[in-house]
């Protein structure tokens, strides 16, 4: 999230070649299907928790960068930014003091929806056997381990599946609520 917001704000504020370079990088990353991209990274690098976290972070960066860029573009021409420029504020000060607070509200609502997506991605990788190594618990790993004895012990699959569903559903609902609040705040 942090790297995506920084890249998006830099692209939106400075524009020109900076915007083109960052947008090209973001669009290049978005061109790959996320699950295939994750599988490729996890299988090429040494499987482990660190590799999985870095891989999941890489697929989240473009979403945050695009939202941060769009909001930076929307707020960069406002009066408070013009006043800060007139008072001699540096671009760093304008980005951190004037624009960051306005960009973070939609970013935080997006973070909840992206979190749900990343939980699904991690569960999918663990279910396929390329996610979190077996001693570490994972809902995808639990589902994969329980499918062999599904007919005799359905609770081994049902319990992790219910918690998996409730967690993702909760992130999505809270994210939708936050997004609707952001829409109401921006309308004021």
Secondary structure as the mmCIF struct_conf table of DSSP 4:
data_model
#
loop_
_struct_conf.conf_type_id
_struct_conf.id
_struct_conf.beg_label_comp_id
_struct_conf.beg_label_asym_id
_struct_conf.beg_label_seq_id
_struct_conf.end_label_comp_id
_struct_conf.end_label_asym_id
_struct_conf.end_label_seq_id
HELX_RH_AL_P HELX_RH_AL_P1 UNK A 2 UNK A 14
HELX_RH_AL_P HELX_RH_AL_P2 UNK A 16 UNK A 30
TURN_TY1_P TURN_TY1_P1 UNK A 31 UNK A 31
BEND BEND1 UNK A 32 UNK A 32
HELX_RH_AL_P HELX_RH_AL_P3 UNK A 34 UNK A 44
BEND BEND2 UNK A 45 UNK A 45
HELX_LH_PP_P HELX_LH_PP_P1 UNK A 46 UNK A 47
BEND BEND3 UNK A 48 UNK A 48
HELX_RH_AL_P HELX_RH_AL_P4 UNK A 49 UNK A 75
TURN_TY1_P TURN_TY1_P2 UNK A 76 UNK A 77
BEND BEND4 UNK A 78 UNK A 78
HELX_RH_AL_P HELX_RH_AL_P5 UNK A 79 UNK A 86
TURN_TY1_P TURN_TY1_P3 UNK A 87 UNK A 88
HELX_RH_AL_P HELX_RH_AL_P6 UNK A 91 UNK A 93
HELX_RH_PI_P HELX_RH_PI_P1 UNK A 94 UNK A 99
HELX_RH_AL_P HELX_RH_AL_P7 UNK A 100 UNK A 128
TURN_TY1_P TURN_TY1_P4 UNK A 129 UNK A 129
BEND BEND5 UNK A 130 UNK A 132
TURN_TY1_P TURN_TY1_P5 UNK A 134 UNK A 135
BEND BEND6 UNK A 136 UNK A 136
HELX_RH_AL_P HELX_RH_AL_P8 UNK A 139 UNK A 146
HELX_RH_3T_P HELX_RH_3T_P1 UNK A 147 UNK A 149
TURN_TY1_P TURN_TY1_P6 UNK A 150 UNK A 152
TURN_TY1_P TURN_TY1_P7 UNK A 154 UNK A 154
HELX_RH_AL_P HELX_RH_AL_P9 UNK A 155 UNK A 187
#
